[in-house]
């Protein structure tokens, strides 16, 4: 038996008036998911434990079977693993976004955060900006590391886990009340604007009609992580396919193999087909039992507030990932189970993550399942109620998927 998870990050949503009261998942043209839903178990899973903030870090840990209340030490330490930073026990890792803030205000605290991803800036451009920050701000206590696109890392030697606000939670708001209480972190953010706003990279971006990456934004502080091996936990040789450092870091911590796909960049136009092909090859040719395909695009489109592009991201997931994986595994004759789900909801109406239970769809090629439920949010609620398909502790779904 082979196992594959297809995870559309932030795919779940709430009814939208402009879509006739439908969600993007319900409105999207998804013939493959529609077909599979008639042969699958559809239900609900709560991936965000009560009292914890909704994020891709806690949610993906839960989806992979790790209880966030036990294993979560912060988002940035997981990304540090991916970047290759070896943390010491007294190190604090902090996510360091390059973001877009408004320019009109003279005081930094009065600026408005416009874009948490600086127009999904390329890694190459961002690396030049982080280099400029390193030259001006780095010392023996605070060090800066290049990640992917807008997502980068700061290591604070001998620091503290401090409360920091995710930038995607405050889009369109004045930043003053959300700045770090720690004086040094706040100073670095203020100085970063002076370093970056008129940097040649940003001058060129402005000429091309792109958002400037004109400030750092710190969030997601945490300590060195320690995850159990996925293979030892489930007796499955496992691989991760993702474009983002968070998921790659989780994979490293769990001793999973990271499969790098050329052109996979976490954007709406990522290499969907390449991810599907890599997953099939891993399962059928390279001896892997389990593959986790993570697609970032629905979440990014949710943060951007783009209904049209979130629908496109879901349709691409259906036609370019799920279709290819399903058809090739069926053609191979290999018995397999496929779990399709988001990690959390990223509703268009709030443009950030929320904690409500999310829909999952579990297909098993060996079972003749007949289901009346579509893979959409409202049907998942109905199925959960009628069939007791509700995982209140989200981390238990993985054991159910692999062992039942």
Helices and strands as residue ranges (DSSP letters): E 2-8, G 17-19, H 24-27, H 31-37, E 40-45, H 56-63, H 68-71, H 75-83, E 91-101, G 108-110, E 113-115, H 123-137, E 142-148, E 151-157, G 167-169, G 176-178, H 183-196, H 200-207, E 215-222, H 230-234, E 238-241, H 245-253, E 257-258, H 272-284, E 290-295, H 297-304, H 307-316, I 317-322, H 323-332, E 336-341, E 358-364, H 377-387, E 390-391, H 396-403
